[in-house]
Every structure is written in structure tokens, then in C-alpha cells.
Amino acid sequence: MPVAVITDSTACLPGQLAAQWGVAVVQVQIQADGRLDDESRYDRGELIGLIRAGHDVRTRPPDPGAFFWTFQDAMSAGADAIVSVHLSRRMSATAEAAMQAARQVDVPVHVVDSATTGMSLGYAALSGARAAAAG
């Protein structure tokens, strides 16, 4: 695996599909009712209920450390380069967090602002993974 592809959880990639193509997914953080945790650890129904009840629910970018360790894992798996594709900078500082972590690892990391989010970001990450798999 010379090139690893990494994205964030706003890409909405099903776990099985991400695993099939070797795409690592860094979790965006959600803060709701005083609790800050990975997006994947929240129950969707609970979040919807909190929003409907008028509670303050916000997202936060992943900590740069989450990217650092994901980049380290990719390097340990044999990656000589990383493409890290993320939601639009106009919506989040997620790409900036990835760039901070990229400066701390020993392989080239290309952080890409997809200028989108949701499954269109997921399709971009999958396309990158398919290209990487093809060499």
C-alpha cells in the first residue's frame, strides 16, 4: 500500500466499504449536552431528539492528534505517502487539523479540501482509494 487514503466521518462511508478499500476514517467530534465525543459514538436518534428539544448540538473538527495517529497507522501498514481528503474548509477546520498533523510525520501527506461534504466527499475518498489500489 504505497499511498494511503484518509478521510473524515462527514464522508458518510459505510464501515464495510471503507474497510474494503482501505480508507481510514477520522471521526469528527460532536458536542451535545456537555458531552464531547466521536461522531460514531453518538446514537443518531438521541442526537435528533436533542436537536428537536432545542439543546445545543455542535460539531468540532477532530483533534490533530487523531490525524497524527491515523497517519502513523498508515505508515506502519507500509504507506510511503498519504492523501487526506476532507470536508470543505468553509464549513470546518478539519483540513487544518489534518495539516497540523501532517507536519509531524515522516511521509508526504497531501491534504485535500474537497470543497464538499457528505457522500460526495465519500465518493472522492473512494475514487482516491481505487486509484491508489491500481498503482
N, C-alpha and C positions, 0 to 999 in steps of 0.2 A: 504494500500500500504506500506508494511514494507520495501521493497527495491525499490528505485527509480533508473531509468537508465537515464543517461545523455550522450549526445554525442556532436559533433561539426558539423557545417554545411558542412564540407567536406564529411560527410557520405551520402550526396545527398538523404536524406529521403524525400519523398513527405510529405507535411504537414499533409495530411489526414491520412497517415499511421503512422506517428509519434504520432499524436493525438489518433488514435485508440489504440495504445499500450502504451500510456502514456510516450513516450520518449521525454524528453526536449532537445532542440537543441540550443546550444550556437553558435552565429554567429562569424565566422572568419571575420577579418577586411580586406577590400580592400582599397588600396591607389592608386588612379588614378587621374592624372591631378590636384594634390594638394588637392584632396578631400579624406578624410578617413572616411569610414562608414561601417556598417554591410553589409556583402555579400548580404543578402536578399534585401537590398535597392538599389542595382545596377541593371540596365537593362542589360541583357546578350548581347543584340545587341549592346548597347553602348560600353560595355567593349571590345567586339570583334573588333568594329570599332577603338577604341583607340589603341589596340594592333597592328592591321594592319597598322595604321598610324604611328607606331613607338613610341608611347607615353610610358612612364614608368608606368607600371601597376604591383603592387606588393601585396602580401598578408602579413598580420600580424596576430599573434595569438590574440585571444580575450584578453581583459584586465582581470586580475584576479578578478576584481570586478564583471564582468559579470557572472563568475562562482559562486562567493560568493552569489549573489542574486538568481541565479538559484538553488543553494543548499538550500538556505533559503526557497525558494518557495516549494521545495520538502519536507523539514522538516515541513513547515506549513500545507502541504497536508497530513501529517502523516507518512512520511518515517522515519524509525529508522536506515537506512543505505542507502548509495548511491554507485552505480557503475558508474564511469565516464570514458567512453571509447573513445579514441581519435586517431587522425592520428599519424603516425609514428614520433617519436622524431627525426629521421634522416631528416625529412622534415620540422619540425616546432617545436616551443616551446609551442605549445598549451597544451600538457600534463603538462608541467612545470607550466603554468599559473593555471591549474586546481589544481595542488598540492599545490600551494601557497594559493589558496582559501580554500582548504580542511583543512589546518591547523587552519583556523579561524572559523570553525563551530563545533557544539556540537554533531554531529553524526559521526560514522565511514564513511569515504569516501575512496573507493578503486579506485585509478586512474590507468587505464589500457592503456598501449601503444599497440595499435592494430598491429603495425608494417606494416600498410597498410593505404589506404585512399580510397575515392570513395565509391561505393556501397558495396564493400567487408567490409568496416567499417560499413556501414548501416546494412548489414546482421548480423554482430556481435552484434550491438546495439539491433536489433530486437530480436535476439536469447536470449540476456540477459533479455529483457523485457518480453518475453514469459516465460522464466524460473522464473522470479520474480512473474509473474501473477499466475503461477502454484504453488507458495509457496516454 
